[in-house]
Amino acid sequence: MNNEDLKKQLGHRIKVRRVDCRLKQEQLADQIGMNQGQLSQIERGLLGLSVSQLVAIARALDCGVSDLLEEVRKVA
């Protein structure tokens, strides 16, 4: 699996968790200090993210980083 595929898988996991938490992109983006456009690109796998951004997203979604990476690990 290449880097682009990993970004898409992680972005999808973030989106699934966000929807499960009943948050809109704008709400999550505000919570983590990012704009909605950036979050949209991350969820679509078009933009990578830093470890600190991943941690902030996990905290805002009330889960661990490992929860977001779990499905990515299974596919890789």
N, C-alpha and C positions, 0 to 999 in steps of 0.2 A: 504494500500500500504506500503510495507516495504522499508527499506533504499536502497536496491539494485535496486528496481524498480524506486525509486526517482532519483538515480544517472543516470540510463539509460534514463529516461525522460528528465532530465536536459541536459545530454550530447547530446541527439538528438536535443533539441532546439538550443543548441550552434552550432551544425553542420549545421542545417537548416539556421540559421542566417548567419553563415560564408559563406556558399555557396551563399546565397542571396547577400552578399556583394562582391562576386566574389574573395574571398581570399582563397589561399591554406593554408593547415594546417601549413606549414612551415612559411608562411608570418605572420599569426596570432600569432603563437608561438613566433616568433622574436619580435613582437610588445609588447607582454606581459611578455617577459623575461622568457620564458619556452621553453623546447625543444619539437620538433615535436612529439616525442614518448609519452611524458606526455599528450600533447593535444589529441593525438589519443586515449589514454586510457580514458581520461575524456569523449570524445565524444562517446565512446563505453560503458560508464557506468562502467568501470573497476576501475576507480580511482576517489576518491572524490576530492573536491577542497575547499579551504578556502574562506571566505567571501572576503578577499582582492583579491584573484585570480578571483573570480566571478565579482567583480567590475571592475577589469582590463580588463577582457574579454568583459564585457558590453560596456565599454568606447571604446575599440578597434573596436567593432562592431557597434558603434554609436547608442546604444540603452540603455535603462535602465535595471537595474537588474530585475525590475518587469516584463519587456517584456520577459525576459528569463524564469522567474518563472511562468508566466501566464498559459501556457499550463500544467505545472506540477500541479498547483493548481486545474485546471479543472479536471484532472484525479484523483488526490488524493481525 
